[in-house]
């Protein structure tokens, strides 16, 4: 048993959308300084789970608990200030600069900080005055990551955060996640890039058809690709 209190408890979460069960009785815990690799086929329920964990949609059953507080409408905004999210393809307001987007995000999170350090950290230091909607896909993903990081959250929920990144960007992303882990941040990352997940993941959760099919420490898995296929075959 872990000696630290969990950053997040996901307790028997279920969700039906359009009459179709999408999540089915999912439970797990995530601890400070830990990265969980959330893997599974397209349509397995990974994005819906991350949205539910982050309070973007409400579960039909079960609950999410972040740092000892249950996610509900009354405390959702307070809890979201502890969460950094990158979910879905980033779309930014037309004509708004990279720096202005980060300023707006920090103001929403009630943080009176400069975005410059975060821009430099994700490799956008020279692009602060550029309109965000003119950036390449890879640089839009860097900006989306910057918005997830800028307010110094304790929990990161990242859905396909490496999409569009070149090898340099992927290497930078993995380094940032490990830096965040070292300062106690918990990360839950959904991605199909198994080789990168092997380098940063501490735990692996396999989801298929809305249910957890397997969960192990990454150190106990000799080949993540074989592990993935073993637990996702119908």
JODAFEN-V673278 format. One record per backbone hydrogen bond with DSSP energy under -0.5 kcal/mol. CO is the residue of the C=O (numbers start at 1). NH is the residue of the N-H. E is the energy in kcal/mol with one decimal. If there is no record, write none. Layout:
# JODAFEN-V673278
co->[CO,CO]
nh->[NH,NH]
e->[E,E]
This chain:
# JODAFEN-V673278
co->[5,7,8,9,9,10,10,11,13,14,14,15,15,17,19,20,23,26,28,30,30,31,34,35,35,35,36,36,37,37,38,39,41,44,45,46,47,48,49,50,51,51,52,61,63,64,65,65,66,69,70,72,72,75,76,77,78,79,80,82,82,84,86,93,96,97,98,99,100,101,102,103,104,105,106,107,110,111,115,116,117,118,119,119,120,124,125,127,127,128,130,131,132,136,137,138,139,140,141,142,143,144,145,146,149,154,155,156,156,157,157,158,158,160,162,166,167,168,169,170,171,172,173,174,175,176,177,178,179,180,180,181,184,186,187,187,188,189,189,190,192,193,194,195,196,196,197,197,202,203,204,205,205,206,206,208,210,211,211,214,216,217,218,220,223,224,225,226,227,228,229,229]
nh->[32,67,30,11,65,12,28,63,26,60,61,22,23,20,21,17,15,13,10,7,8,34,187,37,202,203,38,189,39,205,191,207,44,210,49,50,51,52,53,54,56,57,55,14,11,71,9,67,69,66,72,75,76,79,80,81,81,82,83,154,155,157,159,96,132,101,102,103,104,105,106,107,108,109,111,110,112,113,119,120,121,122,124,125,123,127,128,98,130,99,98,134,135,140,141,142,143,144,145,146,147,148,149,150,152,186,84,158,188,86,159,160,190,163,165,170,171,172,173,174,175,176,177,178,179,180,181,182,183,183,185,184,33,156,36,189,158,38,191,160,194,197,198,199,199,200,200,201,218,37,216,39,207,213,214,211,24,208,213,206,204,220,221,222,227,228,229,230,231,232,232,233]
e->[-0.6,-2.8,-2.4,-0.6,-2.7,-0.7,-1.8,-1.7,-2.6,-2.2,-1.6,-3.1,-2.1,-1.7,-0.5,-2.6,-2.0,-2.7,-3.1,-1.9,-2.0,-1.7,-2.6,-0.5,-3.1,-1.9,-0.7,-2.8,-0.7,-2.8,-1.1,-2.9,-1.7,-2.3,-2.2,-2.3,-2.5,-2.1,-2.8,-2.0,-2.5,-1.1,-1.2,-2.0,-2.8,-3.4,-2.6,-0.6,-1.5,-2.9,-0.5,-0.6,-1.2,-2.5,-2.5,-0.8,-0.7,-2.1,-1.3,-2.1,-1.8,-2.9,-3.7,-1.8,-3.0,-2.3,-1.9,-2.5,-2.6,-2.3,-2.7,-2.3,-2.1,-2.0,-3.3,-1.3,-0.5,-1.2,-2.4,-2.4,-2.1,-1.8,-3.5,-0.6,-1.0,-1.9,-0.6,-0.5,-1.5,-2.6,-1.8,-1.8,-1.4,-2.3,-2.0,-1.7,-2.1,-2.5,-2.4,-2.2,-2.2,-1.5,-1.6,-2.5,-2.3,-2.4,-3.0,-0.5,-2.8,-2.3,-0.5,-0.6,-2.8,-1.3,-1.9,-2.6,-2.2,-2.3,-2.7,-2.5,-2.0,-2.5,-2.4,-1.9,-2.2,-2.6,-2.5,-2.0,-1.0,-0.6,-2.4,-2.0,-0.7,-3.0,-3.1,-0.5,-2.6,-3.2,-0.6,-3.5,-1.8,-1.9,-2.2,-0.7,-0.8,-0.9,-0.5,-2.9,-2.3,-3.0,-1.8,-2.6,-0.5,-3.1,-1.1,-1.7,-3.2,-2.2,-0.6,-2.7,-2.8,-1.6,-1.9,-0.6,-2.3,-2.7,-2.2,-2.4,-1.6,-0.6,-0.7,-0.7]
